[in-house]
Amino acid sequence: MRMPDRSSIAALTLRAVWVLALSLAAALPVHAQTRDVSKLIFPNGFRLLAKPEPGKGLIALDMVIRAGAQEETDQPGMGQVVARTLFTGARNLSARKLAQLSDEVGGSFAVTWDPDYTEIYIATTKDQLSAAVELLAETLISPKINASAVEAAKTMLRSDMERAGNDAFRSAYDEMRRLLYRDSPYRRPLLGEQSAVDKISAADVQQFIGKWFVPGNMVLAVVGDVSVQQTQDAVKLWFGKQQSAAAPRREPIATESGPQRPPSLLEVDSNSSYLVAGTLASGMASANYAADMAAITVLGGGKASRMFQDLREQRGLAYELGTLYPPLLNQSHALAYVVGATYTLQPDARGQKPTTETIRSALRGAVVGLREKPITQEELNRAKSYLIGTFALAHERLRERAKHLAWYEAMGLGFGYDDLYPQKIQAVTLAQVRDSADRLFDRSAMVVVVPKE
């Protein structure tokens, strides 16, 4: 299960806040702190989170920009093209200087587009902090997008789409979201739509970045072997001087009631059958999120889950199984999936017996059983331990610790949610998790993927 690491209510933080004198001329940030994380808001709206971890000489920078599927409007795939185009040019840097700066920063770079945000990650040494921040500022706030870079990104994206179309699980997942949602941007294929991607121009990319990649729409978290003052000075030099620009307004996404449709059957080149049951579930900002997460974990999170014990251990129906609950800001969804053999050999060697319908019936029984067979306190306790433990493991590396801070802050939960999430899971009651179990999969969809003949 992907843990909320993988958003609009009042900030859920446990921080003591004090406001320093704010002067545009001096460009002093608003400063807040909780535990070992300092939050600084610059006059132009740019937010910085600094978490010193002295000793190893390494730092992780994670930038989260609130630009996801909701912002693509009528251009599904724009975010993917943008992610593949960033760092290819900057107005204030020649191609040679940009390459030289990238080499100086060294380390590793990653740009990721998510349905809720765009993420840029840099890992480097503490001596390269200023160079890394300069690289981010020049390529994000003053990009120079040329047609050849956009065409190269589109070619790469088309290739990824072709591979995804031949991937059984990806095909099932895209089809499932199409069944679950009617109007939500989460309904779109993760890689976008090829007809829309084909029409995207360099001017479109430049316009998208210019609208959404503004200081007030960005959060940068720096975690590692640097002080708060060093981090603040570097960010003030490169981002603090940028002009103020209010973050564009995100319109709320309407909550949907869920599907009531027959199973969808797909044929894909595969050696196995993939069966996926899906339901709408609470988004991260919902008060029901923690209880829904616990209920889904009882169903298919870990080897002690109901699905694993029944379908795998007792009945031997699955090569692989589990649940997936993406941590989305708005109305999310939960999946229960099983990968198994399409046929099994008969004991008397008379041929093969189809097993897809057997697996489908077993999966349907598992999700219905979540409601019909009440969750026990023992199951809830096990789910809590599993969720809190995997959440802790997701913070092992600098990158994850930086990403969680920036992500929660950018999504509107406040960076303190990184401390609050385990507490929210621990506070889930048996009554709450049973209420979630009654609601989840009440209106569900199923996708069956079988090998082509």
Secondary structure, DSSP 8 states (H G I E B T S, - for coil): ---------S-----EE------TTTT--EEEEETTEEEEE-TTS-EEEEEE-TTSSEEEEEEEES-SHHHHTT-TTHHHHHHHHTTS-BTTB-HHHHHHHHHHH-SEEEEEE-SS-EEEEEEEEGGGHHHHHHHHHHHHTSB---HHHHHHHHHHHHHHHHHHHT-HHHHHHHHHHHHH-SS-GGGS-TT--HHHHHH--HHHHHHHHHHH-SGGGEEEEEEESS-HHHHHHHHHHHTTTS---------------------EEEEES-SSEEEEEEEEE--TTSTTHHHHHHHHHHHHSSTTSHHIIIIIIIT---SEEEEE----SSSEEEEEEEEE-SEEE-TTSS-EEE-HHHHHHHHHHHHHHHHHS---HHHHHHHHHHHHHHHHHTTSSHHHHHHHHHHHHHTTS-TTHHHHHHHHHHT--HHHHHHHHHHTTSSEEEEEEEE--
